């Protein structure tokens, strides 16, 4: 902890040193592509061409905003080229690679990559190479926001938070809240730049419950990680009759990076799944107990 401020301050230099140690290969721009790259001005650099990167590219293309994509998966690069994208195989966290695609002339760089270490390294390097550029980072967890901002990110979009908003929007719709009211409240939260959620790994319950009450919907939203040996393991909302037996409903299960809305009869809860429940405070107490091993100890031969 004592070294954290120093490491953050020197993150760009450390990132470049690490890149050299790991043997990153600088980007090669072929002669036929050089004019397209050289012509870029005020463009966007999209680092990562997974689902998030493709969505960003699609939006930029639709808005006629110039952009270039960096990706480290050769097959993904090949498919992107076949689709007509200006996409290159290269490490977008490496300063020389970013320079080859015109970071000094770019207006925005978007990091849409999966690894937290790469997000941090790329943010620090981009800020050092072009102090004026606007940096947007897609990250997985809310807890990453402050460090990424300290490294130079202008905007951080955590998937965890966006997932929580989507889940909550679906809850409100089931209770008949008008779509216009849901959109207004969700956008109000987004404009606050996620400040209310900082420092929380699981942001679903507290603030979202308050939001429901402000809309006149008297429900609670809770999340719980399934504990080893919990009664719910192997079952699903239907087989466990959760709504009938507890009064609350399971609206989603989160397994790794996947969100399963309204788990089906083929689904089976596993330990370490995160379960999102909605209901009255009394029903939630009963529902949460199904996912805790301490509430209902397993009995030999039962």
C-alpha positions as CSV (number, residue, x, y, z in Angstrom):
1,X,0.0,0.0,0.0
2,X,2.9,2.4,0.8
3,X,4.3,1.8,-2.7
4,X,1.0,2.3,-4.5
5,X,1.3,6.1,-5.1
6,X,4.8,5.7,-6.4
7,X,3.8,2.8,-8.7
8,X,0.9,4.7,-10.1
9,X,3.0,7.8,-10.8
10,X,5.6,5.7,-12.6
11,X,3.1,3.3,-14.2
12,X,3.8,4.4,-17.8
13,X,7.5,3.7,-17.5
14,X,6.9,0.4,-15.7
15,X,4.4,-0.6,-18.4
16,X,6.9,0.1,-21.2
17,X,9.7,-1.8,-19.4
18,X,7.4,-4.8,-18.9
19,X,6.4,-4.6,-22.6
20,X,10.0,-4.8,-23.5
21,X,10.7,-7.7,-21.2
22,X,7.8,-9.7,-22.5
23,X,9.0,-9.2,-26.1
24,X,6.0,-7.4,-27.6
25,X,6.4,-7.1,-31.4
26,X,5.8,-3.5,-32.7
27,X,3.0,-3.1,-35.2
28,X,3.8,-3.3,-38.9
29,X,1.7,-1.2,-41.2
30,X,1.8,-2.5,-44.7
31,X,2.6,-0.1,-47.6
32,X,-1.0,-0.3,-49.0
33,X,-2.4,0.6,-45.6
34,X,0.0,3.4,-44.7
35,X,-2.0,6.1,-46.4
36,X,-5.2,5.2,-44.6
37,X,-3.4,5.3,-41.2
38,X,-1.5,8.5,-42.1
39,X,-4.7,10.2,-43.1
40,X,-6.3,9.7,-39.7
41,X,-6.9,12.9,-37.7
42,X,-9.1,13.3,-34.6
43,X,-9.9,9.6,-34.8
44,X,-10.7,6.9,-32.3
45,X,-8.3,4.0,-31.5
46,X,-10.2,0.9,-30.4
47,X,-8.1,-1.5,-28.5
48,X,-9.7,-5.0,-28.5
49,X,-12.2,-6.3,-31.0
50,X,-14.3,-8.6,-28.9
51,X,-18.0,-7.9,-28.4
52,X,-17.5,-4.5,-26.8
53,X,-14.9,-3.4,-29.3
54,X,-17.2,-4.5,-32.2
55,X,-20.1,-2.6,-30.8
56,X,-17.9,0.5,-30.4
57,X,-16.7,0.2,-34.0
58,X,-20.2,-0.3,-35.3
59,X,-21.4,2.9,-33.6
60,X,-18.4,4.9,-34.9
61,X,-19.0,3.6,-38.4
62,X,-22.6,4.6,-38.2
63,X,-21.7,8.1,-37.0
64,X,-19.0,8.4,-39.8
65,X,-16.3,8.9,-37.1
66,X,-12.8,7.7,-38.3
67,X,-11.3,4.9,-36.2
68,X,-8.7,2.2,-36.2
69,X,-8.7,-1.1,-34.3
70,X,-5.9,-3.0,-32.5
71,X,-6.4,-6.7,-31.7
72,X,-4.1,-9.5,-30.6
73,X,-6.1,-12.4,-31.8
74,X,-4.9,-13.2,-35.4
75,X,-8.2,-14.9,-36.4
76,X,-10.2,-12.0,-35.2
77,X,-8.0,-9.6,-37.1
78,X,-8.4,-11.7,-40.3
79,X,-12.2,-11.7,-39.9
80,X,-12.2,-8.0,-39.3
81,X,-10.2,-7.3,-42.4
82,X,-12.6,-9.5,-44.4
83,X,-15.4,-7.3,-43.1
84,X,-13.6,-4.2,-44.3
85,X,-12.3,-2.9,-40.9
86,X,-9.0,-0.9,-40.6
87,X,-7.7,-3.4,-38.0
88,X,-4.2,-4.4,-37.1
89,X,-2.6,-7.2,-35.2
90,X,-0.8,-5.5,-32.3
91,X,-0.6,-4.9,-28.6
92,X,-2.5,-1.7,-27.9
93,X,-0.9,-1.3,-24.5
94,X,2.5,-0.8,-26.1
95,X,3.6,2.8,-26.7
96,X,5.2,2.1,-30.1
97,X,2.1,0.3,-31.4
98,X,-0.2,3.2,-30.3
99,X,2.2,5.6,-32.0
100,X,2.0,3.7,-35.3
101,X,-1.8,4.2,-35.4
102,X,-1.5,7.9,-34.7
103,X,-2.2,8.3,-31.0
104,X,-0.6,11.7,-31.1
105,X,-3.3,12.8,-33.7
106,X,-6.1,10.8,-32.1
107,X,-9.0,12.3,-30.1
108,X,-10.1,9.2,-28.1
109,X,-8.7,5.8,-27.2
110,X,-11.1,3.0,-26.1
111,X,-9.7,0.0,-24.2
112,X,-12.2,-2.8,-24.6
113,X,-9.9,-5.6,-23.4
114,X,-10.6,-8.3,-20.9
115,X,-7.5,-8.4,-18.7
116,X,-7.4,-6.0,-15.8
117,X,-3.6,-5.7,-15.9
118,X,-3.7,-4.8,-19.6
119,X,-6.4,-2.2,-19.0
120,X,-4.2,-0.5,-16.3
121,X,-1.0,-0.7,-18.4
122,X,-2.7,0.6,-21.5
123,X,-4.3,3.5,-19.7
124,X,-1.0,4.6,-18.1
125,X,0.9,4.3,-21.4
126,X,-1.8,6.1,-23.5
127,X,-1.9,9.0,-20.9
128,X,1.9,9.3,-21.0
129,X,2.2,9.2,-24.8
130,X,-0.6,11.7,-25.4
131,X,-1.5,13.7,-22.3
132,X,-4.4,15.3,-24.2
133,X,-6.2,12.2,-25.4
134,X,-9.6,11.2,-24.0
135,X,-9.3,7.7,-22.5
136,X,-12.4,5.4,-22.1
137,X,-11.9,2.0,-20.4
138,X,-14.4,-0.9,-20.3
139,X,-13.6,-2.9,-17.2
140,X,-15.2,-5.8,-15.4
141,X,-15.6,-4.6,-11.8
142,X,-16.7,-1.3,-10.1
143,X,-13.7,-1.6,-7.8
144,X,-11.4,-0.9,-10.7
145,X,-12.7,2.6,-11.3
146,X,-10.6,4.6,-8.9
147,X,-7.2,3.0,-9.9
148,X,-8.0,3.4,-13.6
149,X,-8.9,7.0,-13.1
150,X,-5.7,7.5,-11.1
151,X,-3.7,6.1,-14.0
152,X,-5.4,8.6,-16.4
153,X,-8.7,7.2,-17.6
154,X,-11.3,9.9,-18.3
155,X,-14.2,7.5,-18.3
156,X,-14.5,4.0,-16.9
157,X,-17.5,1.8,-17.7
158,X,-17.7,-1.3,-15.4
159,X,-19.6,-4.3,-16.8
160,X,-20.7,-5.1,-13.2
161,X,-22.5,-1.8,-12.9
162,X,-24.2,-2.0,-16.3
163,X,-25.3,-5.5,-15.5
164,X,-26.9,-4.3,-12.3
165,X,-28.8,-1.5,-14.1
166,X,-30.0,-4.0,-16.7
167,X,-31.2,-6.4,-14.1
168,X,-32.9,-3.7,-12.1
169,X,-34.6,-2.3,-15.2
170,X,-36.1,-5.7,-15.9
171,X,-37.3,-5.9,-12.3
172,X,-39.1,-2.5,-12.5
173,X,-40.7,-3.5,-15.8
174,X,-42.2,-6.6,-14.2
175,X,-43.8,-4.3,-11.6
176,X,-45.4,-2.1,-14.3
177,X,-43.2,0.9,-13.9
178,X,-43.3,3.0,-17.1
179,X,-40.3,2.7,-19.4
180,X,-39.9,6.5,-19.4
181,X,-39.5,6.5,-15.6
182,X,-37.0,3.6,-15.7
183,X,-34.9,5.3,-18.4
184,X,-34.9,8.6,-16.5
185,X,-33.7,7.1,-13.3
186,X,-31.1,4.9,-14.9
187,X,-29.6,7.8,-16.8
188,X,-29.6,9.9,-13.6
189,X,-27.4,7.2,-12.0
190,X,-25.1,7.0,-15.0
191,X,-24.6,10.8,-15.1
192,X,-23.4,10.6,-11.5
193,X,-20.5,8.5,-13.0
194,X,-21.0,5.6,-10.8
195,X,-19.9,7.5,-7.7
196,X,-22.6,5.9,-5.5
197,X,-21.2,2.5,-6.3
198,X,-17.5,3.0,-5.7
199,X,-16.0,0.6,-3.3
200,X,-18.8,-2.0,-3.7
201,X,-18.2,-5.3,-5.3
202,X,-21.9,-6.1,-5.4
203,X,-23.8,-2.8,-6.1
204,X,-27.2,-4.3,-6.7
205,X,-28.9,-4.1,-3.3
206,X,-28.7,-0.9,-1.3
207,X,-29.0,1.9,-3.8
208,X,-31.2,0.0,-6.3
209,X,-33.6,-0.7,-3.5
210,X,-33.7,3.0,-2.7
211,X,-34.3,3.7,-6.3
212,X,-37.3,1.3,-6.4
213,X,-38.8,3.0,-3.3
214,X,-38.4,6.4,-4.9
215,X,-40.5,5.1,-7.8
216,X,-43.2,3.8,-5.5
217,X,-42.1,0.1,-5.9
218,X,-41.8,-1.4,-2.5
219,X,-39.5,-4.3,-3.2
220,X,-36.0,-5.4,-2.3
221,X,-33.2,-6.6,-4.5
222,X,-30.5,-8.8,-3.0
223,X,-27.5,-10.7,-4.4
224,X,-25.8,-13.7,-2.9
225,X,-22.9,-16.0,-3.9
226,X,-24.0,-19.6,-3.7
227,X,-22.1,-21.3,-0.8
228,X,-20.7,-24.8,-1.0
229,X,-23.2,-27.3,0.3
230,X,-26.2,-24.9,0.0
231,X,-29.6,-26.6,-0.5
232,X,-30.1,-24.8,-3.9
233,X,-27.0,-26.4,-5.6
234,X,-28.1,-28.5,-8.5
235,X,-31.6,-27.1,-8.5
236,X,-33.2,-24.2,-10.4
237,X,-36.0,-21.8,-9.5
238,X,-38.7,-24.1,-10.8
239,X,-37.5,-27.4,-9.2
240,X,-36.9,-25.6,-5.9
241,X,-40.2,-23.8,-6.1
242,X,-38.5,-20.7,-4.8
243,X,-41.4,-18.3,-5.6
244,X,-44.0,-20.6,-3.9
245,X,-41.9,-21.6,-0.9
246,X,-40.3,-18.2,-0.2
247,X,-42.4,-15.5,-1.9
248,X,-39.3,-14.0,-3.7
249,X,-38.2,-14.6,-7.3
250,X,-34.8,-15.3,-8.9
251,X,-34.4,-12.8,-11.8
252,X,-30.8,-13.7,-12.8
253,X,-27.8,-15.9,-12.1
254,X,-24.3,-14.7,-12.8
255,X,-21.7,-17.3,-13.7
256,X,-18.3,-16.0,-14.5
257,X,-18.9,-13.4,-17.2
258,X,-22.3,-14.8,-18.2
259,X,-25.7,-13.4,-17.0
260,X,-28.5,-15.9,-17.2
261,X,-31.9,-14.0,-16.9
262,X,-34.7,-16.1,-15.4
263,X,-32.9,-19.4,-15.2
264,X,-34.8,-22.2,-17.0
265,X,-35.6,-25.7,-15.9
266,X,-32.4,-27.0,-17.5
267,X,-30.3,-24.7,-15.4
268,X,-28.6,-25.9,-12.2
269,X,-27.2,-23.7,-9.5
270,X,-23.5,-24.2,-8.7
271,X,-21.4,-22.9,-5.8
272,X,-19.9,-19.5,-6.5
273,X,-22.7,-18.5,-8.8
274,X,-24.1,-15.1,-7.9
275,X,-27.9,-15.1,-7.6
276,X,-30.1,-12.0,-7.9
277,X,-33.4,-12.1,-6.0
278,X,-36.3,-9.7,-5.8
279,X,-39.1,-9.6,-3.3
280,X,-40.3,-8.2,0.1
281,X,-37.8,-8.1,2.9
282,X,-39.5,-11.1,4.6
283,X,-39.4,-13.2,1.4
284,X,-35.8,-12.4,0.7
285,X,-34.7,-13.7,4.1
286,X,-36.2,-17.1,3.2
287,X,-34.9,-17.0,-0.3
288,X,-31.3,-16.1,0.7
289,X,-31.3,-19.1,3.1
290,X,-31.5,-21.5,0.2
291,X,-28.1,-20.4,-1.0
292,X,-26.3,-20.5,2.3
293,X,-24.7,-23.6,3.6
294,X,-24.8,-22.5,7.3
295,X,-28.6,-22.1,7.4
296,X,-29.4,-25.7,6.4
297,X,-26.6,-28.1,7.3
298,X,-26.5,-31.2,5.2
299,X,-27.5,-34.4,7.1
300,X,-26.0,-37.8,6.3
301,X,-28.6,-40.0,4.6
302,X,-31.1,-37.2,4.3
